[in-house]
């Protein structure tokens, strides 16, 4: 027999021998192919597609990194790999490690940003935000370089170098939905103010406590007894003071009550524990008597200061109630622990008592001891209800429309979220971003 027994490199030999040689070579070469597969897989490049960009809608000093999720199945023990983020101020400069995290974290789909800014969020891409802090300062307008390294401590794969420049943005596009809602609400307020001027009899929900104001003033006039009006324990100062809004509402309602007392000729007493509030109430009451056409009956001592101490003020007002026995007591504004002491004392004198506060922890005491109680935002609506002033009625009606819109949005949002979770579709969840607030 001529030639090699493997049947390679020659055309001689029997066909049976050449066929058996190829079979033997194939059976020996096939296991070697499988043994070489892991080596080939490790040597195959992993494409990161790293992208660095300035974070949209921020004040600067922030860079976003986004890269494609590589096929980790090609690696041995993919769960042992981690990502490391590196940054450099120069392309060939020294690299500084910023973060290290497992490969199953920091996905783009977890980003809290609306679709009209971010676009489609893919669960197959990673995202990491680099922000200025006490250890790292990113200067606006300066170019920085970044890279992502995938490693398990022994094998390392690095991405291409990407660069970006942090910039301060003039407008936060993530708040675009809030701007649209604000403009829509502002337009609604203006339209209802215009409508209230044309139609002074716009329907407002009846509030029994305010309907009783006429009865209380009339009763005091018939009995020849004074009306006691308290503006609460709040002050007008300090942006973080929760009593500011309710105190302002109490002073506005005082103006409407003062107009009625001026028309009826009833006596009005307003003790204070805040000097600034007293000064404001003096002007309000004086203007109310002037508007009612009775400036001659106005007296400066209607508003008087007692003390700033909480319980000393409470004891003094209780003494006024017991000595002068006013026919009607008004408790408007913000109250603390003195609420029950005042309301109980007034109830023992047989006076008609009308209270209003947004201090929810004091509402039970007023409800128990007073004839009528304005709960929460009814205190804010009282001035529009009593005066029928278009500039007050318009915003009140607009607020009702806004609340109705929010209630409908909450119901629809709950339904969309439920359906989206059941069907597993992100389309319905994306629609909810319109009603979300983003940082």
C-alpha positions as CSV (number, residue, x, y, z in Angstrom):
1,X,0.0,0.0,0.0
2,X,1.4,3.3,-1.1
3,X,1.2,6.6,0.8
4,X,0.2,7.4,4.3
5,X,-2.2,5.3,6.3
6,X,-4.1,8.5,7.2
7,X,-4.9,9.2,3.6
8,X,-3.6,12.7,3.8
9,X,-1.4,14.5,1.2
10,X,-1.8,11.7,-1.4
11,X,-4.4,10.6,-3.9
12,X,-3.3,7.0,-3.7
13,X,-4.7,4.3,-1.6
14,X,-8.0,2.4,-1.5
15,X,-11.3,4.3,-1.1
16,X,-12.1,2.3,2.0
17,X,-8.8,3.2,3.7
18,X,-9.2,6.9,2.8
19,X,-12.8,7.0,4.2
20,X,-11.8,5.3,7.5
21,X,-8.9,7.7,7.9
22,X,-11.2,10.7,7.6
23,X,-13.5,9.2,10.2
24,X,-10.7,8.6,12.6
25,X,-9.4,12.2,12.1
26,X,-12.9,13.7,12.6
27,X,-13.4,11.7,15.9
28,X,-10.0,12.9,17.2
29,X,-10.5,16.5,16.1
30,X,-14.0,17.0,17.5
31,X,-13.1,16.8,21.2
32,X,-10.3,19.2,20.6
33,X,-12.8,21.7,19.2
34,X,-14.9,21.5,22.3
35,X,-11.9,21.9,24.5
36,X,-10.9,25.1,22.7
37,X,-14.3,26.7,22.8
38,X,-13.9,28.4,26.3
39,X,-10.6,29.8,25.2
40,X,-12.1,31.2,22.0
41,X,-15.0,32.6,23.9
42,X,-12.8,34.4,26.4
43,X,-10.7,35.8,23.6
44,X,-13.8,37.1,21.7
45,X,-14.2,40.8,22.3
46,X,-17.1,42.0,24.4
47,X,-18.7,45.1,23.0
48,X,-19.8,47.7,25.7
49,X,-20.9,50.5,23.4
50,X,-20.1,53.0,26.2
51,X,-21.7,56.4,25.9
52,X,-20.9,59.4,28.1
53,X,-23.2,62.4,28.1
54,X,-24.1,65.5,30.2
55,X,-27.1,64.8,32.4
56,X,-30.1,66.7,31.0
57,X,-32.0,69.3,33.1
58,X,-29.5,69.6,36.0
59,X,-27.4,72.4,37.4
60,X,-24.2,71.0,36.0
61,X,-21.5,68.9,37.6
62,X,-23.0,65.6,36.5
63,X,-22.2,63.0,33.8
64,X,-24.2,60.0,32.8
65,X,-22.7,56.7,31.5
66,X,-24.7,54.3,29.5
67,X,-23.5,51.0,28.0
68,X,-24.9,47.9,26.4
69,X,-25.2,44.8,28.6
70,X,-22.5,42.4,27.2
71,X,-23.1,38.7,26.7
72,X,-21.8,37.5,30.0
73,X,-22.8,33.9,29.1
74,X,-19.6,33.8,27.1
75,X,-17.6,34.1,30.3
76,X,-16.7,31.5,32.9
77,X,-18.6,32.1,36.1
78,X,-20.4,35.3,35.0
79,X,-21.8,35.9,38.5
80,X,-18.3,36.6,39.8
81,X,-17.7,39.6,37.6
82,X,-18.2,43.2,38.6
83,X,-18.2,46.5,36.9
84,X,-15.6,49.2,37.8
85,X,-16.1,52.8,36.7
86,X,-12.9,54.9,36.0
87,X,-12.5,58.6,35.2
88,X,-9.6,60.7,34.1
89,X,-9.1,64.4,33.4
90,X,-6.9,63.5,30.5
91,X,-7.3,60.9,27.8
92,X,-3.9,59.4,28.5
93,X,-3.8,60.5,32.2
94,X,-4.0,58.6,35.4
95,X,-7.3,56.7,35.9
96,X,-9.3,57.1,39.1
97,X,-11.7,54.4,40.2
98,X,-15.1,55.9,41.1
99,X,-17.3,52.9,41.8
100,X,-17.6,49.1,41.7
101,X,-20.9,47.2,41.6
102,X,-22.3,43.8,40.5
103,X,-23.2,43.2,36.9
104,X,-26.9,42.7,37.8
105,X,-27.4,46.3,39.1
106,X,-27.7,49.8,37.8
107,X,-30.0,49.2,34.8
108,X,-31.3,52.0,32.6
109,X,-34.8,50.9,33.2
110,X,-34.4,52.0,36.8
111,X,-33.7,55.6,36.0
112,X,-36.2,58.1,37.4
113,X,-36.7,60.3,34.4
114,X,-39.6,60.8,32.1
115,X,-39.8,59.4,28.6
116,X,-39.9,62.8,26.9
117,X,-36.3,63.4,28.3
118,X,-34.8,60.0,28.5
119,X,-36.5,58.2,25.6
120,X,-37.0,54.4,25.7
121,X,-35.4,52.8,28.7
122,X,-34.0,49.5,27.9
123,X,-33.5,46.8,30.6
124,X,-30.6,45.5,28.5
125,X,-28.5,48.6,29.1
126,X,-26.7,49.8,32.2
127,X,-26.6,53.4,33.5
128,X,-24.5,55.1,36.1
129,X,-24.5,58.7,37.1
130,X,-21.4,60.5,38.2
131,X,-22.2,63.6,40.4
132,X,-20.1,66.1,42.2
133,X,-19.7,65.5,45.9
134,X,-17.3,66.1,48.7
135,X,-14.8,63.7,47.2
136,X,-15.3,64.5,43.5
137,X,-15.8,67.8,41.8
138,X,-16.7,68.0,38.2
139,X,-16.1,71.4,36.7
140,X,-18.7,72.7,34.2
141,X,-17.2,73.1,30.7
142,X,-14.3,70.8,31.2
143,X,-13.8,67.6,29.2
144,X,-13.6,64.3,31.2
145,X,-12.8,60.8,30.1
146,X,-14.5,57.6,31.3
147,X,-14.2,53.8,30.8
148,X,-16.0,50.8,32.2
149,X,-14.0,47.7,33.2
150,X,-15.6,44.2,33.6
151,X,-13.5,42.0,35.8
152,X,-13.6,39.0,38.1
153,X,-10.1,39.7,39.6
154,X,-8.3,37.5,37.1
155,X,-9.8,38.3,33.7
156,X,-10.4,41.9,32.7
157,X,-12.3,43.5,29.8
158,X,-12.2,47.2,29.3
159,X,-14.5,49.4,27.2
160,X,-13.5,52.0,24.8
161,X,-12.8,55.5,26.3
162,X,-15.8,57.8,26.2
163,X,-15.7,61.6,27.0
164,X,-18.3,64.2,28.0
165,X,-18.5,67.8,29.3
166,X,-20.8,68.6,32.2
167,X,-22.9,71.7,31.6
168,X,-25.5,73.7,33.6
169,X,-28.9,73.6,31.9
170,X,-31.3,76.5,31.7
171,X,-34.4,74.4,32.0
172,X,-35.2,71.1,33.7
173,X,-37.2,69.2,31.1
174,X,-38.2,66.6,33.6
175,X,-40.5,69.2,35.1
176,X,-42.2,70.0,31.8
177,X,-45.4,68.2,32.9
178,X,-45.5,70.4,36.1
179,X,-45.1,73.5,33.9
180,X,-48.0,72.4,31.7
181,X,-50.3,71.7,34.6
182,X,-49.4,75.0,36.2
183,X,-50.2,76.9,33.1
184,X,-53.4,75.0,32.7
185,X,-54.4,75.7,36.3
186,X,-53.5,79.4,36.0
187,X,-55.6,79.7,32.9
188,X,-58.5,78.1,34.7
189,X,-58.2,80.5,37.6
190,X,-58.3,83.5,35.2
191,X,-61.3,82.2,33.3
192,X,-63.3,81.6,36.5
193,X,-62.4,85.0,37.9
194,X,-63.7,86.5,34.7
195,X,-66.9,84.3,34.9
196,X,-67.4,85.3,38.6
197,X,-67.3,89.0,37.6
198,X,-70.0,88.4,35.0
199,X,-72.1,86.1,37.3
200,X,-71.9,87.0,41.0
201,X,-74.3,84.1,41.9
202,X,-71.9,81.2,41.0
203,X,-72.8,78.2,43.1
204,X,-70.6,77.5,46.1
205,X,-71.2,74.6,48.4
206,X,-73.2,75.6,51.5
207,X,-71.2,75.7,54.7
208,X,-73.4,75.7,57.8
209,X,-70.9,77.4,60.0
210,X,-70.7,80.4,57.7
211,X,-74.5,80.6,57.3
212,X,-74.6,80.9,61.1
213,X,-72.6,84.1,61.0
214,X,-75.6,86.2,60.3
215,X,-77.5,84.5,63.1
216,X,-74.7,85.0,65.6
217,X,-74.3,88.7,64.8
218,X,-78.1,89.2,64.9
219,X,-78.4,87.5,68.3
220,X,-75.6,89.6,69.8
221,X,-77.3,92.7,68.6
222,X,-80.7,91.7,70.0
223,X,-79.2,90.7,73.4
224,X,-77.0,93.8,73.6
225,X,-73.9,91.7,74.2
226,X,-70.5,91.9,72.4
227,X,-69.0,89.5,69.8
228,X,-65.7,87.9,70.7
229,X,-63.4,87.2,67.8
230,X,-60.1,85.3,68.2
231,X,-57.5,85.0,65.4
232,X,-55.7,82.1,67.1
233,X,-52.2,81.6,68.4
234,X,-50.4,81.9,65.1
235,X,-48.1,84.7,64.0
236,X,-47.5,86.3,60.6
237,X,-43.8,85.7,60.2
238,X,-41.3,83.0,59.3
239,X,-41.7,81.1,56.1
240,X,-41.8,77.7,57.8
241,X,-44.6,78.6,60.3
242,X,-47.6,76.3,59.7
243,X,-49.9,78.8,61.3
244,X,-49.4,81.5,58.7
245,X,-52.1,80.4,56.2
246,X,-54.8,79.9,58.8
247,X,-53.9,83.2,60.5
248,X,-54.2,85.0,57.2
249,X,-57.6,83.3,56.6
250,X,-58.8,84.3,60.1
251,X,-57.9,88.0,59.4
252,X,-59.8,87.9,56.1
253,X,-62.9,86.4,57.7
254,X,-62.6,89.1,60.5
255,X,-63.1,91.7,57.8
256,X,-66.4,90.1,56.7
257,X,-67.6,89.7,60.3
258,X,-66.7,93.3,61.1
259,X,-68.8,94.5,58.1
260,X,-71.8,92.7,59.6
261,X,-71.2,94.0,63.1
262,X,-70.9,97.5,61.7
263,X,-74.2,97.2,59.8
264,X,-76.0,95.7,62.9
265,X,-74.4,98.0,65.4
266,X,-73.1,95.1,67.6
267,X,-70.0,95.5,69.8
268,X,-66.8,93.7,68.6
269,X,-63.9,92.6,70.8
270,X,-60.7,91.1,69.4
271,X,-58.0,90.2,71.9
272,X,-54.5,89.4,70.5
273,X,-51.3,87.7,71.6
274,X,-49.3,88.7,68.5
275,X,-48.5,92.4,68.0
276,X,-48.1,92.1,64.2
277,X,-51.5,90.3,63.8
278,X,-53.1,93.0,66.0
279,X,-51.7,95.8,63.7
280,X,-53.1,94.1,60.6
281,X,-56.5,93.4,62.2
282,X,-56.8,97.1,63.2
283,X,-56.5,98.1,59.6
284,X,-58.9,95.4,58.4
285,X,-61.6,96.3,60.9
286,X,-61.2,100.0,60.3
287,X,-61.6,99.4,56.5
288,X,-64.6,97.1,57.1
289,X,-66.4,99.8,59.1
290,X,-65.6,102.3,56.4
291,X,-66.9,100.0,53.7
292,X,-70.1,99.4,55.7
293,X,-70.7,103.2,55.9
294,X,-70.3,103.3,59.7
295,X,-66.8,104.8,60.3
296,X,-68.2,106.7,63.3
297,X,-68.9,103.6,65.2
298,X,-65.3,102.2,64.8
299,X,-63.2,102.2,68.0
300,X,-59.5,101.7,68.3
301,X,-59.8,99.6,71.4
302,X,-61.8,96.9,69.5
303,X,-58.4,95.3,68.9
304,X,-56.3,95.1,72.1
305,X,-53.1,93.2,73.0
306,X,-53.0,90.9,76.1
307,X,-49.8,88.9,76.3
308,X,-47.7,86.6,74.1
309,X,-47.7,83.9,76.7
310,X,-50.0,81.0,75.7
311,X,-51.8,80.2,78.9
312,X,-51.7,83.7,80.3
313,X,-53.6,84.8,77.2
314,X,-56.0,81.9,77.5
315,X,-56.8,82.8,81.2
316,X,-57.4,86.4,80.2
317,X,-59.8,85.5,77.4
318,X,-61.6,83.0,79.7
319,X,-62.0,85.9,82.2
320,X,-63.5,88.1,79.4
321,X,-66.0,85.4,78.6
322,X,-67.1,84.9,82.2
323,X,-67.4,88.6,83.0
324,X,-68.9,90.0,79.8
325,X,-70.7,86.9,78.5
326,X,-70.5,87.6,74.8
327,X,-73.4,86.3,72.7
328,X,-71.1,84.9,70.0
329,X,-67.6,83.5,70.0
330,X,-65.5,83.1,66.9
331,X,-62.4,80.9,67.1
332,X,-60.6,81.2,63.8
333,X,-57.0,80.5,62.9
334,X,-54.4,78.2,64.3
335,X,-54.7,76.8,67.9
336,X,-52.6,74.7,70.2
337,X,-53.5,73.3,73.7
338,X,-55.6,76.3,74.6
339,X,-58.4,75.3,72.2
340,X,-60.4,73.2,74.6
341,X,-59.9,75.7,77.5
342,X,-61.3,78.5,75.4
343,X,-64.2,76.5,73.8
344,X,-65.3,74.9,77.0
345,X,-65.4,78.2,78.8
346,X,-67.4,79.7,76.0
347,X,-69.8,76.8,76.0
348,X,-70.6,77.3,79.7
349,X,-71.7,80.9,79.0
350,X,-74.3,79.8,76.5
351,X,-72.7,81.7,73.5
352,X,-73.0,80.6,69.9
353,X,-69.6,79.4,69.0
354,X,-68.2,79.1,65.5
355,X,-64.7,77.7,65.1
356,X,-62.4,77.1,62.1
357,X,-58.9,75.7,62.0
358,X,-56.5,73.6,59.9
359,X,-54.8,72.3,63.1
360,X,-56.1,68.7,62.8
361,X,-55.0,67.8,66.3
362,X,-57.3,70.5,67.7
363,X,-60.4,69.8,65.5
364,X,-61.9,67.2,67.9
365,X,-62.1,69.7,70.7
366,X,-63.8,72.4,68.6
367,X,-66.2,69.9,67.2
368,X,-67.2,68.7,70.7
369,X,-67.5,72.2,72.3
370,X,-68.7,74.5,69.4
371,X,-71.9,74.8,67.5
372,X,-70.3,75.0,64.1
373,X,-66.8,74.0,63.0
374,X,-65.0,74.8,59.7
375,X,-62.8,71.8,59.0
376,X,-59.5,72.3,57.2
377,X,-59.8,74.1,53.9
378,X,-63.3,75.3,54.7
379,X,-61.5,78.0,56.6
380,X,-59.8,79.1,53.4
381,X,-63.1,79.1,51.5
382,X,-64.9,81.1,54.1
383,X,-63.7,84.5,52.9
384,X,-64.9,83.7,49.3
385,X,-68.2,82.3,50.7
386,X,-68.9,85.4,52.8
387,X,-67.7,88.2,50.5
388,X,-68.5,86.7,47.0
389,X,-65.5,88.7,45.8
390,X,-64.7,87.5,42.2
391,X,-60.9,87.4,42.9
392,X,-61.7,84.9,45.7
393,X,-64.5,83.0,44.2
394,X,-62.6,82.3,41.0
395,X,-59.6,80.6,42.6
396,X,-62.0,78.6,44.9
397,X,-63.8,77.2,41.9
398,X,-60.6,76.5,40.1
399,X,-59.3,74.6,43.1
400,X,-62.4,72.4,43.0
401,X,-61.8,71.7,39.3
402,X,-58.1,70.9,40.0
403,X,-59.1,68.5,42.8
404,X,-61.6,66.7,40.6
405,X,-58.9,66.4,37.9
406,X,-56.4,64.9,40.4
407,X,-59.0,62.4,41.7
408,X,-59.7,61.2,38.1
409,X,-56.0,61.0,37.5
410,X,-55.5,58.9,40.6
411,X,-58.2,56.5,39.6
412,X,-57.1,56.2,36.0
413,X,-53.5,55.9,37.2
414,X,-54.3,53.0,39.6
415,X,-56.2,51.2,36.8
416,X,-53.3,51.7,34.3
417,X,-50.7,50.5,36.8
418,X,-52.8,47.4,37.6
419,X,-53.4,46.5,34.0
420,X,-49.8,47.2,33.1
421,X,-48.6,44.8,35.9
422,X,-51.0,42.1,34.9
423,X,-50.2,42.3,31.2
424,X,-46.5,43.0,31.7
425,X,-46.5,45.9,29.2
426,X,-44.4,49.0,29.9
427,X,-46.7,51.2,27.7
428,X,-49.3,51.8,30.5
429,X,-46.6,52.4,33.1
430,X,-45.0,55.0,30.8
431,X,-48.3,56.9,30.6
432,X,-48.1,57.4,34.3
433,X,-45.0,59.5,34.0
434,X,-47.1,62.4,32.8
435,X,-48.6,62.7,36.4
436,X,-45.3,62.0,38.2
437,X,-42.9,64.4,39.8
438,X,-39.3,64.0,39.0
439,X,-36.3,65.3,40.9
